């Protein structure tokens, strides 16, 4: 990852912003702190401790996001990929109106994000303390937790966290985040020939080895295989042309995209070979999940495409209504685990784009139809482990209404839960 740069920030004059102005917004990702203060960063480049001000969050901003103390944007929903990255690291994200963002764009000084008030203050603002709200659920109410991470630091912080969360038995990372952390461009590598594809696979394996080195005894690492939408791919791909799709969410990505990538099997074989070479028997602690897959036939076609041995475990992400109805068939076809991707499943059940704030009221992670789909997926698992992703704010509801104690949670939200603070 590229080191944070420095930023020349000119503090406003003593009289400028003498009367604080508070701009209301919507909190897309919360934070343990009730307020976060920092210098506005409009550059899109990493500036340690700054508040990143951008129109929308995309993968090209990965380094800038991780270097920031907070983010202000004017587009996006609570569960976009980069918003989820922020939730993993406990970086608050505030969405304001486009006109208010324009005002912020001309502001070069410090601002304060009030997470307790869902607003940003221009000018001097009193520091705030959030009154702790004890959550109804504690880690002790959970049987198993798969922690969603963005890199090595998240495993390290979770495994050294006090009080220890004994229920954490696995960590989950997206291949795209592995690539962004390592400065890799997946499509550029995969479409540059067999040699580059193999080098890409070995580079991904090197990152996974670093992650595996942080695991405690009994813990596992799960990588969700490449699931790069065309709109995100266009932001980080330079050497090849990325097809424009009118609706990338419903486009060529996930399992259907992997089936079209001729050199991905070579990359995946090189990845697994390097893991065995570097980790030996411990490589069995690293497993893989198929993203965005609809049915048993697609699952088996991908196994064949990747030329996987029959005894190699492969798990499935259930995140479309079709996958919910195919959950039992996935298990019968040999899926080692099921991971229920609530964020995508919600948008497809309710026809509400999770990244479009204009339909945010319709995007309801507790809607009866969504809950019915989650319950059906859990019950279809039978003896196969089923993990349900839960936002911190939904965890209590899911624990009370779903027949499972296996959940996936973002690192920062689980840590807040362990501290006895209600995740927001």
N, C-alpha and C positions, 0 to 999 in steps of 0.2 A: 504494500500500500504506500502511496506517495506521502511524504511527510507534509504536515500542514505548513502553509506559507505564512508570511507575516503580512499584515494589512495596515496601511497608513490610515488611521482613523482620526478625523478632526473632531474634537469635541465641540458641541455648539457653544456659542458665546454665553456669557452669564445671563443675558436677557432673553436669548432665544429659548423657546420652550419653557419660559419661566412659569407659565401656567400650564400644567400638564394636560394633555389631551388623551382621552381614553377611547380606543377604537374597539367596538364589540366584534366578536368572532365566534367560531365554533371549534371546540377542541377535538381534534381528530385522534390524537394520541396524548396520553396523560404523562405525568411526572410525579415523583415523590414530593418535589418542592412545590409550594404554593405560588412562587414567583421565580422567574429566571431573568437576569439582566445581562445584556451584552451589547457589543457593537454590531450594527447592521452590516451584513456582508452581502453585497449585490453582485459579486464577481462570479459566483458559481464555482469558485475554487476553494480548497480546504483552508480554513482559517481557524485555528484552535480557539475554542471558547466563544466564537461569534454566534450571532443569530442570523441564520441563513434566510434571505428574503428572495423568493422565486415565485414564478407563476404556478408551476406544477413540479412535482417531484418525479424524477426519472432516474434510470440506472446510471446515466452519465454523471449524476451528482453524488454517486456513492461515497466517494472520499470526502466531499464537502459536507455531506450529511453527518458522517461519523465524527468529523472534527468539530461539529457545531454543538452548542449547548441547547439550542432550540431552533425551530423552523417556522417561518410564516409563509403561507402560500395563499392563492386565491382559487385554486381548483383542486378537486380530488375528494375522495371519501375516506372513511375511517379505516378501511381494510385493503387499500391499495398496497402493492408490494413494498414500496419505499416507506409508506406509513407503518407497515408491519416491521420493517427494519428499525424504524425509530422506536416503536413500541418495545422491541427486543432490548434496545439499549437504554430505554427510559428517557429518550429525547422528546420533549413535548412538541407537538405540531398544532399550530393554530391556523385555521382558514378564515380569511377576512374577505370582504367584498373586493372586486377588481378595482373599484374607484379608490378604496382605502389603501390597497396595495400600491396603487400609483403614487399616493401621497408618501408612503413609506419608501418608495424607490428614490425619492428625492431627499431622503433623510440620511445623513451620513454619521449621525451620532449614536448614542446608546438608547436602547428602548428596554422596557420591562414587560415580559409576558406574564400576565396574571392567570395562572392555570385555575386558580380557585374562582375567578370571575369570568373566565373564557374571554379575555381581552388583552390588548397590548396598549401600554401607556407610553406616549412620547413625552419626554421631559422627566423631571424628578418624580419618583414613585416610592412610597413607603414599602419596605420589605414586608412580606406577608408570611404568616405561618398557617398551615392547614391544620385544622382540628382533626385528629385521627378518628376515623370511623372504623370500628371493629367489624371485620367481615363476618358474615354468617358461616362461611366455610373456612376451614383451616387445612393445612397440608395433611393433617392426620385423617381427614375425611376422604382423602384420595388414596386409591390403591396403587396407582402407578402414574408417573408423570414423564412424558417425553418433552424435553425442553427445546423450544425453537431458538436457534442461535444464528449469528451472522459471522462468527469467527472464533479463534482460539480464546480471546479475552472473555467471551461469554461462558465457555466451559470452566475456565479458571475461576471466574468470579462466582459461579454457582457452586463449584466444588469446594471453595474456601469460605463460602458464605456461612455466617452465624446468625441464627441457629441453623444447624445442618438439616437439609430437607432429604430425609432418608428415602422418600418415595421416588426421587429422580433416578431412573434406571436407564434412560437413553437420551440422546441428543439428536436433533434433526436439523439438517441444513440443506438449502437449495443449491443445486449445481451452479446456478447463475451467481449466487453470492460468493461461492468459492472462486469463480472466475473473476468477479469484480475485485475481490480481495487480492488476487494474484496478478491483476492487470492483464487477464486473458480475454481475447475476443473469440468466443466459441465459433461463430459462423465463418469468420476469416480463417480460422485454423482448419475446421472440418471440411471446407470447400477448397482448400489449397493442395489437396492430394493426400495420399496415404501416409507419407512421411510426416507431414505437419499434423495430421490427425493423431498419429501415434505419439508425437511429441506433446500434443495437447493432453492426451490421456495421462501421460506420465507426469505432466505438470499438475493436473488435478489430483493425481495420487499423492504427490508430494505434499499438497495442502492437507489432504485427508490424513496423511501420516502425522502431521503436526497436530491436528485435532485429536487423533486417536491417542497421542502421547499424553494428553491431559485427562484421559478417562481414568476413573477410579475402578477398582476391581468390581466386576459385576455390571458395569455400565457398557452401553453400546452406542454406536454412531450410525445414523441412517442418513443417506444422501438421496434426496429426491432428484432423479435424473433430469436432464436439460428440458426446460419448459419455457422457452423464450418466445414471447409474442412478437409479431413483426414490428409493432410500434416501438417496443423497447429495444429490439434488435437493431433497428435503424439508428438508434442513438449511440451505439457502441461498436458498430460494424463499419469498417473503412475500406476493406479491400474487395468486397463483393457487393453486388446490388441486392437489396432486400425488397422483396415484392411488397407493394402497397396493398393492404387489405381494408375494405370498407368497415369491417367489424372484427378487429384483431382478437377480441375475447373469444369469438366463436370461429376463429380461423385455424391456420395450420401451425399448431403447437402441441406440446404434450406428446402422447404416444403417437398420434397421427403425424406429428412433425418428425419424430425420431425415425419412423418407418420410411420417411422420404430422404433422410440424411444417409447417403450411401456409405460414408466413411465413419459414421458414429460407431458402428460395431468394431472397427479397428481401434478407435480411440478407447472404447470401453474395454476391449481385450488388453490393450496396453496398460490401462488404469489398473485392472485387476492383477495383471502380472507384476506390476511394480509394487502393489500392496503386498502381495505374497513374498516378493523379494525383500522388501524392507521390514515387514512386520512378522513374517513367518506364520505360525499358528494363530497369532493374535489378529491376523487379517480377517478372521471369522467374526470379529467384533464389529466389522464395518459391513453394513448391508445396504441395499438399494431399493428404491420405491419407484413404481411406474406412475408418471403424472398424467392427469387429464385423460383417462381411459374410460371407454363407455361400456365394454362388454367382454365376455370370456374370449370371443374370437379375436378381438383386438389385442388382448393380453397375450394369448398364445402366439399370435403372429409376431409380436414384438420379441417374445422369448426366442422364436425361431430366427428372427432377423438378427438378434444379438448372438446367436449360436451359443446359448447358455447350456451347460450340462444339466441334466435332469435333476441332480441333487442340489443345485445352487438355489438358495432361497431368494425370492423376489416378492416384495410387498406391493400393494396397490393403493393408490389414492382414490377415494370415492368422493367425487366433487361435482357430479352431474346427476340429474334424476335417473338417467339410464343406468349409471353405475350403481345407484342405490338398488334398483331392481335386479341388478346383476351380482349383487354382493355375495349371495350364496354360491353362485356359479364361479366367482373368482376363487372362493375358498375350495370348492370342489376341484378346480383346475390347478390347485397347488399354491395359491397365494399364501405367503407365510404370515402376513399381518395385513390389516386394513387400517388406513388412516383416513378419517373423514374430514375433508376440507370444508369446514363450515362456511368460510368466506365466499368461495365460489358457489357452493351449493345454494346458499341464500339468494345470490343474484339470479341463478338460473331457475329456482323455484318461483321467484317473485317477479321475474323479468325486470329487475331493477339493477342497473349497472352499478357495481360497488365503487367505481371511481368517479361517478357523476353525482356531484352534490345536489343537483337539481331534483334528483329522485331519492335523496337520502331518507325522507319520511317513509318511503315504501320499502326501503331496505331494512328489514326487521329480522334480526337473528333469533328471535323467539316466536316468530309467526307460527301459528298452528301447523301450517303445511311444512315448514322447515323442521319443526319438532317431530312431526310424523315421519319425515324422511330420515332424520337422525336416529330415531328409535328403530325404524325398520332396518337400517344398516347395522346397528348394534346387534339386534336380535338375529340377523341373518348370519352373523359371524360364527355362531355355534361355539366350537372349541378353538376357533382362530381368534387371536387377540385383536380387538378393535379399539383404536384410540380416536377420541373426538377432540378436535381443536376447539378451545373456548377462549374468548376474550375474557379478561378479568371481570368485567362487569356482568358477564353472562354465567359465570361459573356456578354461583349459588343456584340459579334457575336450572341449569343443566344437571347438577348433582341431584336436585330434588325430582326432576322429571324424566331422566334417562336411566335405563337399566345398566349402567356401567360406572366404574370408578377409575377407568383409564382415560386420561386426558392429555392433550398437548397444550402447552402454555408458553408465552413469550418469557424470556429470562427476567426482565425487569418486573413484570406483573407477578410472577411467581415469588420473587424476592419480597415484593411489597406484601403479598399474602402471608409469607413466612414471618414478616415483621409485625403482623397483626394490623396492617393498614388496608382499608378497603380499596382494591384496584379500581381505577376509573377508566 
